[in-house]
């Protein structure tokens, strides 16, 4: 079963959450951000090139225009490949673990996998970032101290969804964690 809902991020931008239910023990959540705006890309490019043209008229050196074009192209490629994330995915399978994938605008993907045996809990935490924001995070069990937490892994770091979206994902994660604990406890 699959459904899609729209939410907003902490700045008011639109986010789309696709929920895929494969089984009671496996769910996937895809949070998609808006694509790169052609209007903002054009505005930044024009501003850089106009500044370069202004310097060219003062210095009468054509290397300034060439450098501006080169720097703009390199900056755009770097932004698309290393910064702009189009989609973040959380896949949770009770017998295996949790996989987090970030898909960049350039097509590059970054994937992190956490074994279910290391997961202590999934919680919604709050942070102060000019205002109070909420984020979903995975608490990893400390191998030395059984009641301790070794690491806190934030989820959906780029999209920064609001609390209503996080609650939807949190509830599903808690259902799967409860299902996993019930199946591991039964003989």
DOLOKOL-434823 format. One record per residue (C-alpha): residue number from 1; residue in three letters; x, y, z. Coordinates in Angstrom, 3 decimals. Layout:
# residues N
PT drenpa marmar       xx       yy       zz
PT    NUM    ALA        X        Y        Z
...
This chain:
# residues 187
PT drenpa marmar       xx       yy       zz
PT      1    UNK    0.000    0.000    0.000
PT      2    UNK    1.279    3.461   -0.853
PT      3    UNK    0.012    6.924   -0.074
PT      4    UNK    1.352   10.452   -0.387
PT      5    UNK    0.742   13.549    1.706
PT      6    UNK    2.061   17.078    1.578
PT      7    UNK    3.672   18.744    4.570
PT      8    UNK    5.862   21.775    5.093
PT      9    UNK    9.405   22.221    6.314
PT     10    UNK   10.502   24.524    9.130
PT     11    UNK   10.743   27.447    6.685
PT     12    UNK    7.288   26.867    5.190
PT     13    UNK    8.462   25.158    1.993
PT     14    UNK    6.515   22.231    0.566
PT     15    UNK    7.549   18.627    1.270
PT     16    UNK    5.943   15.463   -0.094
PT     17    UNK    5.921   12.343    2.082
PT     18    UNK    5.395    9.013    0.317
PT     19    UNK    4.625    6.136    2.651
PT     20    UNK    5.018    2.601    1.369
PT     21    UNK    3.773   -0.295    3.493
PT     22    UNK    5.338   -3.507    2.235
PT     23    UNK    4.327   -5.630    5.234
PT     24    UNK    3.663   -5.157    8.965
PT     25    UNK    7.404   -5.423    9.500
PT     26    UNK    8.665   -3.289    6.588
PT     27    UNK    7.886    0.333    5.715
PT     28    UNK    9.521    3.019    3.633
PT     29    UNK    9.195    6.788    3.914
PT     30    UNK   10.373    9.068    1.086
PT     31    UNK   10.515   12.788    1.819
PT     32    UNK   10.886   14.846   -1.374
PT     33    UNK   11.972   18.475   -1.493
PT     34    UNK   11.146   20.863   -4.349
PT     35    UNK   13.514   20.794   -7.290
PT     36    UNK   16.008   23.572   -7.958
PT     37    UNK   14.174   26.703   -9.074
PT     38    UNK   15.182   28.003  -12.489
PT     39    UNK   14.278   31.522  -11.340
PT     40    UNK   16.722   31.493   -8.402
PT     41    UNK   19.427   29.867  -10.515
PT     42    UNK   19.036   32.579  -13.164
PT     43    UNK   19.067   35.351  -10.546
PT     44    UNK   22.305   34.134   -8.947
PT     45    UNK   23.993   33.624  -12.326
PT     46    UNK   22.969   37.093  -13.536
PT     47    UNK   24.168   38.727  -10.317
PT     48    UNK   27.610   37.090  -10.552
PT     49    UNK   27.976   37.902  -14.239
PT     50    UNK   26.832   41.514  -13.805
PT     51    UNK   29.350   41.991  -10.990
PT     52    UNK   32.048   40.497  -13.241
PT     53    UNK   31.030   42.782  -16.092
PT     54    UNK   31.231   45.780  -13.751
PT     55    UNK   34.771   44.789  -12.770
PT     56    UNK   35.614   44.222  -16.439
PT     57    UNK   34.550   47.762  -17.335
PT     58    UNK   36.734   49.150  -14.540
PT     59    UNK   39.816   46.988  -15.208
PT     60    UNK   39.344   46.192  -18.913
PT     61    UNK   40.664   42.678  -18.292
PT     62    UNK   38.804   39.881  -20.106
PT     63    UNK   40.108   37.294  -17.627
PT     64    UNK   37.543   38.581  -15.125
PT     65    UNK   34.639   37.557  -17.370
PT     66    UNK   36.176   34.158  -18.053
PT     67    UNK   36.805   33.593  -14.356
PT     68    UNK   33.212   34.567  -13.495
PT     69    UNK   31.789   32.067  -15.978
PT     70    UNK   34.160   29.356  -14.763
PT     71    UNK   33.446   30.014  -11.071
PT     72    UNK   29.682   30.078  -11.683
PT     73    UNK   29.756   26.732  -13.482
PT     74    UNK   31.964   25.114  -10.841
PT     75    UNK   29.804   26.518   -8.062
PT     76    UNK   26.629   25.191   -9.674
PT     77    UNK   28.112   21.726  -10.195
PT     78    UNK   29.403   21.640   -6.620
PT     79    UNK   26.032   22.746   -5.265
PT     80    UNK   24.138   20.090   -7.240
PT     81    UNK   26.572   17.311   -6.358
PT     82    UNK   27.336   18.011   -2.689
PT     83    UNK   24.592   20.242   -1.229
PT     84    UNK   21.156   20.049   -2.904
PT     85    UNK   19.307   16.945   -1.696
PT     86    UNK   16.106   16.184   -3.622
PT     87    UNK   14.895   13.170   -1.644
PT     88    UNK   15.565   11.492    1.685
PT     89    UNK   14.378    7.945    2.293
PT     90    UNK   13.986    5.943    5.493
PT     91    UNK   13.482    2.184    5.084
PT     92    UNK   12.829    0.214    8.259
PT     93    UNK   12.720   -3.603    8.342
PT     94    UNK   12.244   -5.148   11.768
PT     95    UNK   14.491   -8.187   11.208
PT     96    UNK   17.332   -6.345    9.456
PT     97    UNK   17.632   -2.690   10.371
PT     98    UNK   17.157    0.875    9.210
PT     99    UNK   18.485    2.270    5.935
PT    100    UNK   18.691    6.017    5.281
PT    101    UNK   19.314    7.246    1.733
PT    102    UNK   19.898   10.797    0.507
PT    103    UNK   19.489   11.455   -3.239
PT    104    UNK   21.288   14.567   -4.491
PT    105    UNK   20.178   16.745   -7.417
PT    106    UNK   23.107   15.472   -9.496
PT    107    UNK   21.943   11.849   -9.130
PT    108    UNK   24.485   10.916   -6.467
PT    109    UNK   23.147    8.831   -3.575
PT    110    UNK   24.446    8.452   -0.046
PT    111    UNK   23.239    5.468    2.003
PT    112    UNK   23.644    4.626    5.684
PT    113    UNK   22.553    1.316    7.210
PT    114    UNK   22.050    0.620   10.916
PT    115    UNK   21.562   -2.947   12.129
PT    116    UNK   18.407   -3.469   14.169
PT    117    UNK   20.426   -4.997   17.017
PT    118    UNK   22.138   -1.619   17.519
PT    119    UNK   18.891    0.385   17.561
PT    120    UNK   17.693    1.275   21.042
PT    121    UNK   14.808    3.515   20.026
PT    122    UNK   13.495    6.071   17.527
PT    123    UNK   12.517    9.382   19.123
PT    124    UNK   11.512   12.917   18.256
PT    125    UNK   13.985   15.349   19.737
PT    126    UNK   13.942   19.116   19.884
PT    127    UNK   16.655   21.655   19.250
PT    128    UNK   16.915   25.417   19.433
PT    129    UNK   17.794   26.890   16.054
PT    130    UNK   16.695   30.546   16.293
PT    131    UNK   13.440   28.889   17.340
PT    132    UNK   12.507   25.422   18.586
PT    133    UNK   12.637   22.781   15.864
PT    134    UNK   11.932   19.079   16.067
PT    135    UNK   13.804   16.266   14.392
PT    136    UNK   13.534   12.504   14.248
PT    137    UNK   16.549   10.587   15.468
PT    138    UNK   17.660    7.018   16.035
PT    139    UNK   19.232    6.192   19.380
PT    140    UNK   21.974    3.572   19.142
PT    141    UNK   22.613    1.217   22.021
PT    142    UNK   25.944    1.437   23.790
PT    143    UNK   27.680   -1.984   23.521
PT    144    UNK   29.452   -1.482   26.868
PT    145    UNK   26.603    0.014   28.901
PT    146    UNK   23.299   -1.794   28.100
PT    147    UNK   21.107    1.075   29.333
PT    148    UNK   23.266    3.768   27.725
PT    149    UNK   23.165    5.452   24.354
PT    150    UNK   26.298    5.446   22.217
PT    151    UNK   25.131    7.703   19.399
PT    152    UNK   22.202    9.815   18.215
PT    153    UNK   21.634    9.612   14.440
PT    154    UNK   19.352   12.338   13.024
PT    155    UNK   16.977   11.452   10.180
PT    156    UNK   15.777   13.813    7.405
PT    157    UNK   18.562   16.324    8.114
PT    158    UNK   18.214   18.197    4.837
PT    159    UNK   14.422   18.410    4.531
PT    160    UNK   13.808   19.548    8.138
PT    161    UNK   10.094   18.617    8.237
PT    162    UNK    7.738   20.042   10.822
PT    163    UNK    6.405   18.117   13.798
PT    164    UNK    3.220   16.845   12.110
PT    165    UNK    5.250   15.001    9.452
PT    166    UNK    7.683   13.633   12.029
PT    167    UNK    4.835   12.252   14.141
PT    168    UNK    3.560   10.214   11.161
PT    169    UNK    6.975    8.631   10.602
PT    170    UNK    7.588    8.209   14.345
PT    171    UNK    4.355    6.268   14.912
PT    172    UNK    5.110    3.859   12.085
PT    173    UNK    8.667    3.340   13.332
PT    174    UNK    7.363    2.622   16.834
PT    175    UNK    4.893    0.060   15.429
PT    176    UNK    7.706   -1.762   13.660
PT    177    UNK    9.988   -1.606   16.716
PT    178    UNK    7.161   -3.013   18.867
PT    179    UNK    6.572   -5.753   16.278
PT    180    UNK   10.294   -6.556   16.259
PT    181    UNK   10.453   -6.770   20.072
PT    182    UNK    7.352   -8.985   20.154
PT    183    UNK    8.739  -11.399   17.549
PT    184    UNK   12.188  -11.543   19.172
PT    185    UNK   10.681  -12.144   22.633
PT    186    UNK    8.415  -15.002   21.522
PT    187    UNK   10.058  -18.476   21.309
